[in-house]
Amino acid sequence: MALTFRALSAACAVLVLAGCATTPPPAVTVSPTASSTASSSTSASATSATPSTSGSTSVSPSATPTTTPASKAIVLQGKGIDSSSFGTAESAVTAVLTAKSGKPDDSFSGKVCELDGATPYGRQLVYGGAVFLFQSKAKGTKNSPRTFTSWVVNLDQPLNSSMRLAPGYPSKTSFAKLKAAFPAGKLSKLALGESAVWVFRTPSGIWYRGDDSLTPTDVGAGAMGTCE
């Protein structure tokens, strides 16, 4: 079974695929809830509720979720996101994510792979089904500078409304359809001890990964390492 980097050490890297020494709790997606605001006819309302002249209490309607226009959405690409390519400083990429998508639903920090003495120190930011990974150089510590190394999206979870896959890259597909859409792409089997995962790499650098040779479970771009 392919491991997805849902917590920094859960797969030791956003694209690390095998055995790690620790297993942190899974990431939790937090969805803000809009609340209704009530106001009476005898008090001034700070909300959009309109005071009633009949003495009854009126309630403002709940906020309606909005979808980010495609032109303003963060585009997940083979070389990074928007104008931030892999290798960009963590602070710069974080600023882009915060400006367009707000604060992450969760974040994790720690050694990328406990089984490797020279492992980098990493941090991940979780936005719904998308995860963004930043790593230091080898043997890094929590104070070491980190750069943007990869992103991955769990295809079983909805993508944050402020994000989009690059045009032409589907979220619902099969390896057969991907091969037809990207004839120059290559599907390969990666053995991991007694298990294996299948990876389809497109010419742009975006890849799809799955637990079998039929259907991908993740899409991502950037470094794909192992920890075993």
N, C-alpha and C positions, 0 to 999 in steps of 0.2 A: 504493500500500500504506500503510495507516495505521501510524503509528509509535507505539509504546507506550513510556512513560517507564520503561525498565528500568535505565538509568543516567542520572544527572542531565542530562548533555549529549547523551545518545543521542537524546532527542527534545526536549531543552531545557526541558521541563516534563512533569509526569506526564501531561498531556493535550495537550501540544503536538504538532502533527500534521505539521509540514513542516520541511524543510532546516535543519540546524544546522551550526555550524562545526567541532564536534569530535565524536568518537565514542569514549567510554570503553568499557572491556570490559563485557560483559554481566554481570548479577548472577548470583551463584552461590548456589544453595540448599544449605545445609549441614544434613544430618540426623544428629543424634547417634546413635551405635550403642551399644546395651547390650551389655556383655561378661559372659561367664560367669566365675564366681569359684570356684576350686577350693580345697579345704581337706583336710588329712590328719587321721588319727586321733590323731596325736601332737602337734598344735599347735592352739592356740585360734584359732578362726575369727572374723574381724571381720565376716563376711558372714552371710547366712541359711543357708549350707550346714551340715548337721548332721554332726558328727564320727562316723566309723564305728568300730565296735568290732572289726571283722574285719581292720583294717589296710589296707583298700582306700581309694582316694581317691574322695571324692564331689564332685559338681559341682552348684552351684545352678542352677536354671533361668534362662533369659534373661528379662529384664524384658519384660512385655507392654505394648505401647503402649496408652495410654488416650485416650478421646475426651472433650473438655471438655463437661460438661452444657450443654444449650442455655441454661439460665438464667444460666450464668456466662460464656458466650461473648461476645466482642466483636461487637456488631451493627453492620454497615455500613449506614448510612442515607443518605437524601437530603440531610440537613443536617449530616452528620458521622459520628461513631461514638459509640455509647452516649450519655453526657451531654455529650460534648465536641463542640461544634458548630464549623463552619468559622469561623476567626477566633480560636480559642482559642490561647493561647501554646504554642509547641512543647514546652516543658518539661512542661506539664500533660498533653498528649496522649501524649508519650513515656512518662510515668509510668504511664498507663493501659495502653498497649501492653506495657510491660515487666512490669507486675503480672500481666497475664492471658496474655500470649503469650511472655514471656521476651525475650531479646535478639534483635535482627533477624538474619536470615541474611546481610544485607549492607547497606551504606549508602553513599551518594555525596553529595558536596557540590560546589557550583560555581555559576557564572553560569547562570541559567535559559536564556538565549538569547544566544549569542555575537554574533548579527547585530544585536542591539538595544543601542544605547549606554546606554539607561536601564533595562536589564534588572535584575530583582531578583536577589538571591543566594538560592539554594535548597539544600535538603537533602532526601533521600529515604531512607526506611527500607523495606527489602524483607523481607517475610515470605512465603516461598513464592511463590504467584502474586499476592499482594497487595502494592501499593506505596502508601506514604503520603508526601505531599509537603508541605513547609513552605517558605514564602517570606518574604523581607524585603520592605520597600517598594522602590520604584524606586531604582535606583543603589545598592543595598545592597552591603555587603561581608560577609566571613565572620564579622565580629564584630557585625553588625546583628541586632537581635531578629527572630525569624521567627514566623509564625503558621501554623496548619493551614489549607491551602487546598484539598486534594482527596485522594481515594483512587481507585485503579483496580485491578481484578482481571482478570488474563489468564484467559479462560475455557478455554484449552487446558491450564492447569495446575491442580493440585488446590489448593483453598483450605486455608489453615492450619486445623488441627483446632480451634483456639481461637477461630475466627472464623465468623460466619454472615452471609449476606446478609439484609436485612430480610425479614420474612415476605411471601410473595407474589411475590418476585422470583427467578426461576429462573436457574440457572447453565447449563442446557442448553435452548436455545430457538431460535426463528427470529423474524425481524421480523414475519412474518404472525401468529404466535402472540402476540407482544407487543401488536400492534395490537388483537387480539381481547380480550386481557386488560385492556388500558388504552385504551379507545376515545377518551379525550381526549388520548392521547399523539400525538406527531407525528414522522414519519420524514422526514428531510431529507438532501439530498446536499450535501456540502461540498467544493467544488472546491479542489484544491491543485496549481496549475500544470497539468501534464498528467495528473495522477492525481486521485482523489477518494475520500472516505470517506462512509459513510452513518451517520447518528446518529439514534437513536430516543430522544426525551426523554419521560419519564413525568411526570405532574403532581407527584410527590413531590420531583423533582429528580434522581432516579437516571436515568442514561442508559445506553444500549447503543450500541456502535460496531462497525462491521464494514467489511471491504474490498469488500463487494458489498452489494446490496440484499436479500439472502436471509438470511444468517446473521451474527449479531454475534460478534466475537472478544474483546471486552472489555466490562466493565460498570464503571461508576464514578459518582462524584458530585463536585460542586465545579467550580471554574473550568476551562473548556476554552479554552485559548489557542492561538495559532499563532506560529510562528517562521519567517518567510520573508522 
